[in-house]
């Protein structure tokens, strides 16, 4: 009977999260944030701005973003360390969520180590050209996916008849977003080409569009 009780108590004991799992999760979140930042940069500069995409151009951006996140992790480690030292001298009951006491020292030390290891991992990745290239290419794919969705939405909107679409007014916001992200950048790129001047340059631009490019973007890469 005693063995059964000990067994049941062991099963009810909550599983402690391993430090390595916490570090992996922190690095994953930082990588996802870096890809999102890169995706937005690519959308603004390459697609909306009509500029050519170059992996090498965005690798320094990826590096700076990772280093910035590493610095944030290091700052968090320092804050937790200070809280841990204060908590180690306090033995009364806490009065709030962040009012740490001596019994919280173990968890605070774990959080500090987590932040320190996440920062170290991010700094190592920031100096790895292969990893930076992978981040940029993943962000590029995400950016193209956004463009594809907006183009598809624009085509659906252009093909729709308001008198046959019961939710026409409700979809106005989506149509306006497609206008901002797709149609207006295309119009701006067209006006820039006209402003360049020479007729020969305009003929070259038309030839490039006929060959499968739009605003310096290879449309075959959208396939």
C-alpha positions in Angstrom: 0.0 0.0 0.0 2.8 2.4 0.9 4.6 1.7 -2.4 1.3 2.4 -4.2 0.9 5.8 -2.5 4.5 6.7 -3.3 3.9 5.7 -6.9 0.7 7.8 -7.1 2.5 10.8 -5.6 5.3 10.5 -8.1 2.8 10.5 -10.9 1.1 13.6 -9.6 4.3 15.5 -9.3 4.5 18.1 -12.1 7.2 17.6 -14.6 10.0 20.2 -14.5 10.8 21.8 -17.8 14.4 21.1 -18.7 16.7 24.0 -19.1 17.7 22.8 -22.6 14.0 22.9 -23.7 13.6 26.4 -22.3 16.7 27.5 -24.2 15.5 25.9 -27.4 12.1 27.6 -27.1 13.8 31.0 -26.5 16.0 30.6 -29.5 13.0 29.5 -31.6 11.0 32.6 -30.7 14.0 34.8 -31.4 14.5 33.2 -34.8 10.8 33.6 -35.6 11.0 37.3 -34.7 14.0 37.7 -36.9 12.3 36.1 -39.9 9.2 38.4 -39.4 11.4 41.5 -39.2 13.2 40.4 -42.4 10.0 39.6 -44.2 8.6 43.1 -43.5 11.9 44.6 -44.7 11.8 42.6 -47.9 8.2 43.5 -48.5 8.9 47.2 -48.1 12.2 47.5 -50.0 12.1 44.8 -52.6 8.5 44.3 -53.5 6.8 47.7 -52.7 10.0 49.6 -53.6 10.5 47.7 -56.9 14.2 46.8 -56.1 16.0 43.6 -56.9 16.2 41.0 -54.2 19.7 40.0 -53.1 20.3 37.6 -50.2 23.7 39.2 -49.4 22.0 42.6 -49.0 19.7 41.3 -46.2 22.2 39.1 -44.3 23.6 42.1 -42.3 20.0 43.0 -41.4 19.6 39.4 -40.1 22.8 39.7 -38.1 21.9 43.0 -36.5 18.5 41.7 -35.6 19.9 38.6 -33.9 22.5 40.6 -32.0 19.8 43.0 -30.8 17.8 40.1 -29.5 20.9 38.6 -27.9 21.5 42.0 -26.1 17.8 41.9 -24.9 18.4 38.4 -23.5 21.6 39.5 -21.7 19.7 42.5 -20.2 17.0 40.1 -19.0 19.7 37.9 -17.4 21.1 40.8 -15.5 17.6 41.8 -14.3 16.9 38.3 -13.1 20.3 38.1 -11.4 19.6 41.3 -9.5 16.2 40.0 -8.5 17.7 36.7 -7.4 20.3 38.4 -5.1 17.6 40.5 -3.5 15.3 37.4 -3.0 18.1 35.5 -1.3 17.9 37.9 1.6 14.2 37.9 2.0 12.4 35.2 4.0 8.9 36.6 4.5 5.8 36.0 2.4 5.7 37.8 -1.0 3.0 40.4 -1.7 2.9 40.2 -5.5 3.8 38.2 -8.6 7.3 39.8 -8.9 8.0 40.2 -5.2 10.5 37.3 -5.0 11.6 35.6 -1.8 14.3 33.1 -0.9 12.2 30.2 -2.1 12.2 31.7 -5.6 16.0 31.7 -5.9 16.2 28.3 -7.6 13.7 29.3 -10.3 15.3 32.7 -10.8 18.7 31.1 -11.2 17.3 28.8 -13.9 15.7 31.8 -15.7 19.1 33.6 -15.5 20.9 30.7 -17.1 18.3 30.4 -19.7 18.6 34.0 -20.8 22.4 33.7 -20.8 22.4 30.6 -22.9 19.9 32.1 -25.4 22.0 35.2 -25.8 25.1 33.0 -26.4 23.3 30.9 -29.0 22.0 34.0 -30.8 25.4 35.6 -30.9 26.9 32.4 -32.4 24.2 32.2 -35.0 24.7 35.9 -35.9 28.3 35.1 -36.9 27.3 32.1 -39.0 26.8 33.1 -42.7 25.0 29.9 -43.5 22.4 30.4 -40.8 22.0 34.1 -41.8 21.4 33.0 -45.4 18.8 30.4 -44.3 17.0 33.1 -42.3 16.9 35.5 -45.2 15.7 32.9 -47.7 12.9 31.8 -45.3 11.8 35.4 -44.9 11.8 35.8 -48.6 9.5 32.8 -49.0 7.2 34.2 -46.4 7.2 37.6 -48.2 6.3 36.0 -51.5 3.5 34.0 -49.8 2.0 37.3 -48.6 2.2 38.8 -52.1 0.7 35.7 -53.6 -2.3 35.9 -51.2 -2.8 39.6 -51.9 -2.6 39.1 -55.7 -5.1 36.2 -55.4 -7.4 38.4 -53.4 -7.1 41.3 -55.9 -8.0 39.0 -58.7 -11.0 37.7 -56.9 -12.2 41.2 -56.1 -11.7 42.4 -59.7 -13.8 39.4 -60.9 -16.6 40.0 -58.5 -19.8 41.9 -59.2 -21.0 44.0 -56.3 -24.7 43.3 -57.1 -24.0 39.5 -56.8 -21.8 39.6 -53.7 -23.9 39.8 -50.5 -20.9 40.6 -48.3 -19.5 43.3 -50.5 -19.5 46.0 -47.9 -18.0 43.7 -45.2 -15.0 42.9 -47.5 -14.2 46.5 -48.1 -11.3 46.5 -45.7 -9.7 43.5 -47.4 -10.1 45.2 -50.7 -8.4 48.4 -49.5 -5.5 46.4 -48.0 -5.0 44.7 -51.3 -5.0 48.1 -53.0 -2.3 49.4 -50.6 -0.1 46.4 -50.8 -0.3 45.4 -54.4 -2.0 48.0 -56.7 -0.4 51.2 -55.3 3.2 49.8 -55.3 2.7 48.7 -58.9 1.4 52.2 -59.8 4.3 53.8 -58.0 6.8 51.6 -59.8 5.2 52.5 -63.2 5.4 56.2 -62.5 9.1 55.9 -61.5 9.8 54.2 -64.8 8.1 57.0 -66.7 10.0 59.6 -64.7 13.4 58.2 -65.7 13.0 59.9 -69.1 14.5 58.3 -72.1 12.3 56.4 -74.5 14.9 53.7 -74.9 14.9 53.0 -71.2 11.2 52.7 -71.3 11.4 50.2 -74.2 13.9 48.2 -72.1 11.5 48.1 -69.2 8.7 46.9 -71.4 11.0 44.2 -72.8 11.9 43.1 -69.3 8.2 42.9 -68.3 7.5 40.9 -71.4 10.4 38.5 -70.4 8.7 37.8 -67.1 9.7 40.6 -64.7 7.8 43.2 -62.8 9.5 46.1 -61.1 12.8 44.2 -61.0 11.1 41.1 -59.6 11.3 37.7 -61.4 7.7 36.5 -61.6 8.8 33.0 -62.2 9.9 32.9 -58.5 6.3 33.2 -57.5 5.5 29.8 -59.0 
